[in-house]
Amino acid sequence: MEKTSNMPLWVFLGLMNVETRKGALILVSLMIGFALASVPLSWYLADWSWAAMLLPMGLWYWLCLRWADRNTVWSKE
């Protein structure tokens, strides 16, 4: 993804190596899936570090995807 003049830095950093919307959807889906799977595992292992890291990252990627969709930054290839 190329940085446009109106793109915030947090969106660019979140999606800089993602070229297509399909790739971004896969990234967001996997991140949220792993985040949700880490919650019961964290409960079982009594180690919340993975859930504490993956849940905010999943939210960040989802917000980046949402911003990119609303501002039509995806290439038409």
DORO-655154 format. One record per residue (C-alpha): x, y, z. Coordinates in steps of 0.5 Angstrom, whole numbers, plus 500, padded with zeros to 3 digits. Each point is the difference from the previous one (the first is absolute). Last residue first. Example, Ala and Ser with C-alpha at 12.3 -4.5 7.8 and 13.67 -1.06 7.14 Angstrom:
527498514498493502
This chain:
488491480495506503505502505497501507501507503492501500499505506495496504503493498507502502497503507497494501506496499504504504495499506500493499507499500500504507495496503503494498507503503496502507497493500507496499504503505496499506498494498507497499502503507495497504503494503496496504501494496492498499498508500505501495498495496493502500502507498505498495495497495496507500507504498502494495493501497501508500507500497498494495494504497503507500506497496495496495496507500507504498502495495493500497500508500507499496507503500501498508508502502498507502493498504501502507506505499496503495494501504504502506503505496494504498498499492498507498506501495500493498505495502501494495497493502
